[in-house]
Amino acid sequence: MKIAVIGAGLTGLTAGYCLAKAGHTVDVFEESEYIGGLASAVEAGNGNLDRFYHHVFVSDTYLLDLTRELGIENKIKWYEPKNAIFIDNRIYPFTSPIDLLRFKPVDFLSRIRMGLLVLSAKFIRDYKSFESVTAKDWIVTRAGNECYEKIWGPLLSSKFDVDADSISGTWIWNKLKLRGSSRGKNISKERLGYMDEGFIVLADKLADKIREYSGSIKLSEPVNNLKRNASENWEVSTPKGSYEYDKVLFTAAPQLLVDICPEFSDEYKRKLRGLKYKSNICLILELNKPLSPYYWITVSEKNIPFVLIIEHTNLTGIKNYGSNIVYLSRYIDPGSSLYNISDERIIKHFIEGLKKVFPDFREEYIKNTRLNKARFAQPVITLNYQDKIPDIATPEQGLYLASMAQIHPEDRGLNYSVRLAKTASSLMLKGGL
């Protein structure tokens, strides 16, 4: 078959690799001038750095198996991170169960209940009971109102903005379960992996393999129309021309598929458009000195414009970056004024927020800044989300959809992008049956 894959993020590249390896002719279309999507890279010093922060967990078997298959498993190095939380204008260590017991912003009973909540999530296998209860109600019931108001509430607000109170308990359950599984049998130590030279190494390897199998990667070539032609094949139109394919896999946000494909019924269009996303703002700082000893600082304060401070080089070391690398991240509604102001104003706003966390921070510590924004960064996981997920095979024969909005009950991430790609490519090879 001749197959088009639209989107050169990790899902599109993995699917393209699987389909090309199976003997089909694959063209991957990407509107950007680079591959990788959210796993793409920028330059920092003499090295590559992820455009948006990433790491892998010990339980990320789909991604780890893929790196072994491609012969690059040795690129992933494992580290034991130090984590913290910023609350009540103070940074508290938040890595081990002992740190939780010493955590003074909530009373002792609430700390115990919170620890049991996190521990129990690891052993719950069936998520369906969480589908009809909000994350807020589940946390308040199991850990108390104080834990929610002081910790979880601000975090959910920073992650889902105006939709925070409607987020399904499935989402928070999975987050707690994933963090628990990253500790393996030793609950006091977490292990996280990072790929030397960034996850662009994986994206580049997949792209090379697609080309080796006689496929192509078409950069800076957005698809603006999908339709059936007289031969019942799919015509893919871009500003550079039109192409004909037996099958098409679309790997970007479902709303974008509606925009380019007039073939769908009104009911199906409403279904896809009903899948909401939050956007992400991610500021990279290259500093001439470290901020803290921590890799991951969760910010649980509503007056701070970001929810995470990720001091990347506290996990991996300086390597070839030549600087201390810090990510400041915020998820936000795409209609928010903060998302739509100029980059310069966002950078200034974030730096002012950083000074509230680190009062001794000086702007002369900054060697370079780089602001990245992603319009479709986080699906909004509302109640009974499993009933809203579209199938990979769309109602139109030969057209398939594989987006992060279809990753459930797990949250979006590199590992599940690989799983989704393998599932979609397998379905396409079987004819969608």
C-alpha positions as a printed NumPy array, in Angstrom:
array([[  0.   ,   0.   ,   0.   ],
       [  0.874,   3.65 ,  -0.31 ],
       [  0.253,   5.357,   3.029],
       [  0.34 ,   8.968,   4.216],
       [  1.08 ,   9.783,   7.842],
       [  0.181,  13.334,   8.827],
       [  2.299,  14.64 ,  11.683],
       [  5.973,  13.901,  12.441],
       [  5.685,  13.787,  16.208],
       [  6.614,  10.596,  18.026],
       [  3.274,   8.937,  17.215],
       [  3.538,   9.707,  13.501],
       [  7.185,   8.701,  13.233],
       [  6.693,   5.442,  15.136],
       [  3.655,   4.523,  13.048],
       [  5.498,   5.47 ,   9.869],
       [  8.408,   3.258,  10.887],
       [  6.122,   0.287,  11.645],
       [  4.236,   0.653,   8.355],
       [  7.393,   1.124,   6.284],
       [  9.051,  -1.837,   7.978],
       [  6.031,  -3.945,   6.984],
       [  6.794,  -3.209,   3.339],
       [  4.529,  -0.276,   2.528],
       [  5.464,   3.053,   0.932],
       [  5.116,   5.757,   3.579],
       [  5.231,   9.551,   3.301],
       [  5.182,  11.54 ,   6.549],
       [  3.873,  15.107,   6.265],
       [  4.87 ,  17.741,   8.821],
       [  3.873,  21.399,   8.829],
       [  6.915,  22.459,  10.872],
       [ 10.465,  22.654,   9.568],
       [ 11.567,  20.036,  12.097],
       [ 10.472,  16.589,  13.271],
       [  9.612,  15.435,  16.78 ],
       [  6.594,  17.555,  17.696],
       [  6.575,  17.941,  21.49 ],
       [  9.726,  15.773,  21.507],
       [ 11.62 ,  18.078,  19.136],
       [ 14.86 ,  19.779,  20.078],
       [ 16.583,  23.141,  20.303],
       [ 20.278,  23.888,  20.648],
       [ 21.755,  24.65 ,  24.041],
       [ 25.489,  25.237,  24.132],
       [ 27.032,  22.401,  22.134],
       [ 24.159,  19.995,  22.706],
       [ 20.555,  19.277,  21.833],
       [ 17.88 ,  19.992,  24.416],
       [ 14.228,  18.953,  24.393],
       [ 11.982,  21.828,  23.372],
       [  9.564,  20.692,  26.094],
       [ 10.8  ,  18.785,  29.158],
       [ 10.684,  14.978,  29.118],
       [ 11.829,  11.986,  31.082],
       [ 10.91 ,   8.297,  31.122],
       [  9.77 ,   6.02 ,  33.921],
       [ 11.008,   2.501,  34.612],
       [  7.506,   1.303,  33.678],
       [  7.624,   2.88 ,  30.172],
       [  7.995,  -0.49 ,  28.478],
       [  6.701,   0.53 ,  25.034],
       [  9.282,   3.278,  24.622],
       [ 12.099,   1.23 ,  26.147],
       [ 11.304,  -1.73 ,  23.888],
       [ 11.379,   0.581,  20.857],
       [ 14.816,   1.937,  21.791],
       [ 16.073,  -1.648,  22.076],
       [ 14.599,  -2.495,  18.686],
       [ 16.372,   0.512,  17.162],
       [ 19.656,  -0.216,  18.929],
       [ 19.756,   3.002,  20.949],
       [ 18.798,   1.711,  24.402],
       [ 22.277,   2.628,  25.662],
       [ 21.374,   6.3  ,  25.154],
       [ 18.985,   6.224,  28.118],
       [ 20.67 ,   6.895,  31.432],
       [ 18.926,   6.492,  34.796],
       [ 18.963,   8.957,  37.663],
       [ 17.517,   9.4  ,  41.147],
       [ 15.871,  12.834,  41.232],
       [ 15.358,  15.156,  44.16 ],
       [ 11.906,  16.74 ,  44.156],
       [ 10.295,  19.547,  46.125],
       [  7.13 ,  21.591,  46.447],
       [  6.791,  25.359,  46.786],
       [  3.939,  26.223,  49.125],
       [  3.312,  28.977,  51.68 ],
       [  6.271,  30.87 ,  50.171],
       [  8.711,  28.132,  51.063],
       [ 10.347,  25.173,  49.293],
       [  9.847,  21.821,  51.028],
       [ 11.653,  18.59 ,  50.037],
       [  9.089,  16.191,  48.556],
       [ 10.975,  13.113,  47.36 ],
       [ 10.424,  10.355,  49.925],
       [  7.735,   9.178,  52.348],
       [  9.817,  10.737,  55.139],
       [  9.531,  14.116,  53.404],
       [  5.758,  13.721,  53.405],
       [  5.708,  12.952,  57.134],
       [  7.763,  16.106,  57.779],
       [  5.585,  18.252,  55.497],
       [  4.234,  20.958,  57.852],
       [  1.841,  22.94 ,  55.588],
       [ -0.879,  20.344,  56.288],
       [ -1.648,  18.676,  59.635],
       [ -0.276,  15.254,  60.537],
       [ -3.509,  13.33 ,  59.935],
       [ -3.837,  14.896,  56.487],
       [ -0.271,  13.875,  55.703],
       [ -1.035,  10.271,  56.621],
       [ -4.213,  10.292,  54.53 ],
       [ -2.345,  11.81 ,  51.614],
       [  0.352,   9.143,  51.832],
       [ -2.267,   6.393,  51.858],
       [ -3.988,   7.973,  48.867],
       [ -0.769,   7.913,  46.841],
       [  0.153,   4.409,  48.001],
       [ -3.271,   2.907,  47.297],
       [ -3.348,   4.328,  43.749],
       [ -0.455,   2.051,  42.77 ],
       [ -2.507,  -1.066,  43.526],
       [ -5.799,  -0.047,  41.912],
       [ -6.097,  -1.694,  38.505],
       [ -9.653,  -0.927,  37.385],
       [-10.029,   2.786,  36.634],
       [-13.697,   2.684,  35.653],
       [-14.945,   3.618,  39.115],
       [-13.035,   6.89 ,  38.763],
       [-14.689,   7.852,  35.491],
       [-17.83 ,   9.252,  37.102],
       [-16.225,  11.075,  40.04 ],
       [-14.216,  14.285,  39.824],
       [-10.6  ,  14.415,  40.932],
       [-11.616,  17.038,  43.489],
       [-14.294,  14.872,  45.071],
       [-12.048,  11.812,  45.165],
       [ -9.16 ,  13.684,  46.796],
       [-11.389,  15.43 ,  49.342],
       [-13.052,  12.121,  50.263],
       [ -9.806,  10.173,  50.601],
       [ -7.306,  12.8  ,  51.819],
       [ -9.413,  15.63 ,  53.207],
       [-10.277,  19.175,  52.244],
       [ -7.019,  20.651,  53.576],
       [ -4.915,  18.508,  51.221],
       [ -7.084,  19.535,  48.319],
       [ -7.165,  23.258,  49.068],
       [ -3.454,  23.562,  49.819],
       [ -1.927,  21.116,  47.334],
       [ -4.112,  19.415,  44.749],
       [ -6.52 ,  22.265,  44.025],
       [ -3.832,  24.765,  42.945],
       [ -2.117,  22.058,  40.89 ],
       [ -5.297,  21.082,  39.053],
       [ -6.027,  24.762,  38.411],
       [ -2.553,  25.274,  36.96 ],
       [ -2.925,  22.168,  34.791],
       [ -6.507,  22.575,  33.576],
       [ -7.304,  26.231,  34.206],
       [-11.072,  26.9  ,  34.013],
       [-11.832,  23.167,  33.673],
       [-10.078,  22.112,  36.908],
       [-13.236,  21.241,  38.855],
       [-14.57 ,  18.969,  36.087],
       [-11.481,  16.778,  35.674],
       [-12.12 ,  13.072,  36.071],
       [-10.708,  11.134,  38.999],
       [ -9.15 ,   8.819,  36.404],
       [ -6.6  ,  11.455,  35.498],
       [ -5.302,  12.045,  39.025],
       [ -5.402,   8.311,  39.816],
       [ -3.163,   7.592,  36.839],
       [ -0.719,  10.35 ,  37.797],
       [ -0.36 ,   8.911,  41.297],
       [ -0.054,   5.352,  39.979],
       [  2.637,   6.345,  37.477],
       [  4.716,   8.106,  40.109],
       [  4.382,   5.079,  42.37 ],
       [  5.519,   2.701,  39.632],
       [  8.612,   4.834,  38.989],
       [  9.932,   3.725,  42.37 ],
       [  9.855,   0.017,  41.636],
       [ 10.2  ,  -2.126,  44.77 ],
       [ 12.024,   0.608,  46.677],
       [  9.295,   3.127,  47.551],
       [ 11.813,   5.574,  48.998],
       [ 13.708,   6.08 ,  45.731],
       [ 12.386,   7.217,  42.386],
       [ 14.248,   6.475,  39.141],
       [ 13.833,   8.547,  36.002],
       [ 15.5  ,   8.104,  32.632],
       [ 16.702,  10.638,  30.117],
       [ 18.114,  10.082,  26.641],
       [ 21.589,  11.466,  26.088],
       [ 21.386,  14.302,  23.517],
       [ 17.623,  14.484,  23.999],
       [ 14.695,  12.471,  22.702],
       [ 15.33 ,  13.928,  19.266],
       [ 17.78 ,  11.015,  18.998],
       [ 14.79 ,   8.659,  18.951],
       [ 12.881,  10.834,  16.476],
       [ 15.908,  11.057,  14.164],
       [ 16.429,   7.296,  14.294],
       [ 12.798,   6.636,  13.365],
       [ 13.01 ,   9.126,  10.486],
       [ 16.208,   7.485,   9.234],
       [ 14.544,   4.082,   9.309],
       [ 11.532,   5.367,   7.348],
       [ 13.897,   6.688,   4.679],
       [ 15.862,   3.418,   4.678],
       [ 12.607,   1.634,   3.838],
       [ 12.109,   4.02 ,   0.873],
       [  9.712,   6.337,   2.698],
       [  9.993,  10.113,   2.958],
       [  9.638,  12.903,   5.506],
       [  8.055,  16.02 ,   3.99 ],
       [  8.906,  18.966,   6.256],
       [  7.304,  22.419,   6.018],
       [  4.44 ,  20.819,   4.103],
       [  1.128,  21.225,   5.96 ],
       [ -1.848,  19.225,   4.725],
       [ -4.743,  21.572,   4.009],
       [ -7.231,  19.157,   2.446],
       [ -8.14 ,  15.474,   2.594],
       [-10.734,  14.017,   0.25 ],
       [-11.6  ,  10.919,  -1.706],
       [-11.001,  11.01 ,  -5.434],
       [-12.816,   9.219,  -8.254],
       [-10.75 ,   6.085,  -7.615],
       [-11.892,   6.003,  -3.951],
       [ -8.324,   6.676,  -2.851],
       [ -7.33 ,   9.534,  -0.58 ],
       [ -6.075,  12.743,  -2.105],
       [ -3.738,  14.639,   0.222],
       [ -3.326,  18.288,  -0.745],
       [ -0.582,  20.626,   0.476],
       [  0.702,  24.008,  -0.738],
       [  3.324,  22.062,  -2.695],
       [  0.966,  19.728,  -4.546],
       [ -1.464,  16.82 ,  -4.313],
       [ -0.705,  13.146,  -3.639],
       [ -2.74 ,   9.952,  -3.798],
       [ -2.762,   7.258,  -1.091],
       [ -4.541,   4.036,  -0.239],
       [ -4.69 ,   4.916,   3.466],
       [ -4.045,   7.934,   5.672],
       [ -3.125,   8.182,   9.359],
       [ -3.709,  11.569,  11.029],
       [ -1.725,  12.054,  14.265],
       [ -2.42 ,  15.678,  15.249],
       [ -5.308,  17.035,  17.353],
       [ -8.752,  15.705,  16.27 ],
       [-10.122,  19.246,  15.8  ],
       [ -7.536,  19.818,  13.089],
       [ -8.697,  16.744,  11.201],
       [-12.212,  18.206,  11.048],
       [-10.778,  21.378,   9.522],
       [ -9.17 ,  19.605,   6.564],
       [-11.582,  16.743,   5.89 ],
       [-15.073,  17.657,   4.629],
       [-16.085,  14.006,   4.321],
       [-17.305,  13.508,   7.902],
       [-20.887,  13.588,   9.145],
       [-21.977,  16.493,  11.334],
       [-22.307,  14.119,  14.299],
       [-18.714,  12.906,  13.953],
       [-17.443,  16.463,  13.56 ],
       [-19.169,  17.411,  16.834],
       [-17.55 ,  14.431,  18.557],
       [-14.056,  15.432,  17.489],
       [-14.559,  19.117,  18.227],
       [-15.83 ,  18.205,  21.688],
       [-12.387,  16.941,  22.7  ],
       [-10.858,  19.915,  24.492],
       [ -7.149,  20.625,  24.879],
       [ -5.126,  22.91 ,  27.074],
       [ -2.133,  24.738,  25.674],
       [  1.332,  24.867,  27.188],
       [  3.784,  27.676,  27.76 ],
       [  7.318,  26.487,  28.441],
       [ 10.178,  28.889,  29.104],
       [ 13.722,  27.544,  28.917],
       [ 16.332,  29.437,  30.924],
       [ 20.042,  28.92 ,  30.458],
       [ 21.657,  30.108,  33.698],
       [ 25.222,  30.591,  34.831],
       [ 24.45 ,  29.075,  38.254],
       [ 21.932,  26.569,  39.628],
       [ 18.695,  27.614,  41.304],
       [ 18.387,  24.784,  43.814],
       [ 19.434,  21.167,  44.471],
       [ 16.094,  19.9  ,  43.091],
       [ 15.139,  18.48 ,  39.706],
       [ 11.38 ,  18.933,  39.983],
       [  9.702,  21.664,  42.016],
       [  5.915,  21.636,  41.99 ],
       [  4.534,  25.136,  42.507],
       [  1.362,  25.093,  44.594],
       [  0.728,  28.821,  44.744],
       [ -1.963,  30.561,  42.707],
       [ -0.024,  33.834,  42.416],
       [  2.85 ,  32.188,  40.508],
       [  2.356,  32.099,  36.714],
       [  3.828,  28.605,  36.255],
       [  3.158,  25.258,  37.927],
       [  6.537,  23.578,  37.48 ],
       [ 10.201,  24.454,  37.865],
       [ 12.248,  21.69 ,  36.253],
       [ 15.971,  22.102,  36.77 ],
       [ 16.98 ,  19.676,  34.057],
       [ 20.721,  19.731,  34.744],
       [ 20.083,  18.703,  38.353],
       [ 18.936,  15.388,  36.852],
       [ 21.387,  14.88 ,  34.003],
       [ 24.355,  17.098,  34.821],
       [ 25.647,  19.98 ,  32.702],
       [ 26.819,  17.7  ,  29.839],
       [ 27.322,  19.747,  26.639],
       [ 24.86 ,  22.483,  27.527],
       [ 27.451,  24.774,  29.085],
       [ 24.724,  26.167,  31.359],
       [ 22.296,  25.22 ,  34.065],
       [ 19.037,  24.418,  32.24 ],
       [ 15.677,  25.298,  33.798],
       [ 12.169,  24.828,  32.399],
       [  9.25 ,  26.9  ,  33.691],
       [  5.986,  25.331,  32.557],
       [  2.331,  26.33 ,  32.612],
       [ -0.777,  24.711,  31.104],
       [ -3.444,  27.19 ,  30.164],
       [ -6.651,  27.714,  28.235],
       [ -5.786,  28.808,  24.676],
       [ -8.186,  31.732,  25.006],
       [ -6.387,  33.084,  28.078],
       [ -4.871,  36.542,  27.885],
       [ -1.564,  35.165,  29.214],
       [ -1.296,  32.699,  26.333],
       [ -1.989,  35.406,  23.762],
       [  0.254,  38.248,  24.928],
       [  3.693,  38.781,  23.388],
       [  6.552,  36.4  ,  24.119],
       [  8.478,  39.24 ,  25.718],
       [  5.696,  39.898,  28.219],
       [  5.34 ,  36.202,  29.041],
       [  9.085,  35.901,  29.672],
       [  9.027,  38.951,  31.937],
       [  5.996,  37.622,  33.815],
       [  7.632,  34.226,  34.364],
       [ 10.906,  35.732,  35.548],
       [  9.025,  37.893,  38.047],
       [  7.332,  34.721,  39.283],
       [ 10.69 ,  32.987,  39.619],
       [ 11.898,  35.815,  41.852],
       [  8.993,  35.096,  44.215],
       [ 10.19 ,  31.506,  44.585],
       [ 13.883,  32.461,  44.745],
       [ 14.132,  36.001,  46.2  ],
       [ 17.917,  36.036,  45.684],
       [ 17.604,  35.327,  41.964],
       [ 19.096,  38.006,  39.71 ],
       [ 18.418,  38.509,  36.017],
       [ 22.139,  38.703,  35.326],
       [ 22.239,  34.951,  36.019],
       [ 20.357,  34.448,  32.742],
       [ 22.54 ,  33.63 ,  29.719],
       [ 19.682,  32.907,  27.346],
       [ 15.9  ,  32.498,  27.248],
       [ 13.73 ,  30.559,  24.809],
       [  9.952,  30.508,  24.928],
       [  8.026,  27.606,  23.412],
       [  4.262,  27.329,  23.093],
       [  2.134,  24.338,  22.123],
       [ -1.492,  24.949,  21.213],
       [ -2.53 ,  21.292,  21.698],
       [ -0.564,  20.067,  24.702],
       [ -2.927,  18.423,  27.197],
       [ -6.305,  16.78 ,  26.575],
       [ -8.943,  17.807,  29.106],
       [ -9.98 ,  14.547,  30.784],
       [-13.551,  15.186,  31.904],
       [-16.072,  12.83 ,  33.526],
       [-16.796,   9.604,  31.639],
       [-14.041,  10.426,  29.188],
       [-13.838,   6.819,  27.974],
       [-17.223,   7.315,  26.284],
       [-15.957,  10.339,  24.343],
       [-12.838,   8.823,  22.793],
       [-13.102,   8.269,  19.023],
       [-11.956,   4.987,  17.531],
       [ -8.671,   4.898,  15.649],
       [-10.547,   3.871,  12.509],
       [-12.694,   6.855,  11.51 ],
       [-16.106,   6.409,   9.804],
       [-14.354,   7.04 ,   6.467],
       [-12.787,   3.891,   5.041],
       [ -9.006,   4.076,   4.936],
       [ -8.697,   7.14 ,   7.192],
       [ -7.33 ,   6.679,  10.705],
       [ -6.846,   8.94 ,  13.724],
       [ -4.167,   8.529,  16.424],
       [ -3.96 ,  11.535,  18.753],
       [ -3.002,  12.068,  22.371],
       [ -6.717,  12.617,  23.112],
       [ -7.158,   8.869,  22.551],
       [ -4.636,   7.863,  25.219],
       [ -6.728,   6.714,  28.169],
       [ -6.794,   5.906,  31.054],
       [ -3.11 ,   6.838,  30.975],
       [ -2.135,  10.448,  30.401],
       [ -0.325,  11.601,  27.274],
       [  3.415,  10.99 ,  27.157],
       [  6.202,   9.532,  25.03 ],
       [  5.604,   5.96 ,  26.15 ],
       [  1.926,   5.984,  25.29 ],
       [  2.554,   7.777,  22.01 ],
       [  4.627,   4.748,  21.01 ],
       [  1.889,   2.354,  22.165],
       [ -0.778,   4.288,  20.263],
       [  1.355,   4.313,  17.111],
       [  1.882,   0.561,  17.248],
       [ -1.831,  -0.04 ,  17.821],
       [ -2.81 ,   2.249,  14.937],
       [ -0.301,   0.801,  12.483],
       [ -1.361,  -2.74 ,  13.368],
       [ -5.009,  -1.821,  12.79 ],
       [ -4.19 ,  -0.257,   9.422],
       [ -2.342,  -3.389,   8.32 ],
       [ -5.341,  -5.503,   9.267],
       [ -7.658,  -3.277,   7.268],
       [ -9.289,  -1.609,  10.258],
       [-11.245,  -4.715,  11.247]])
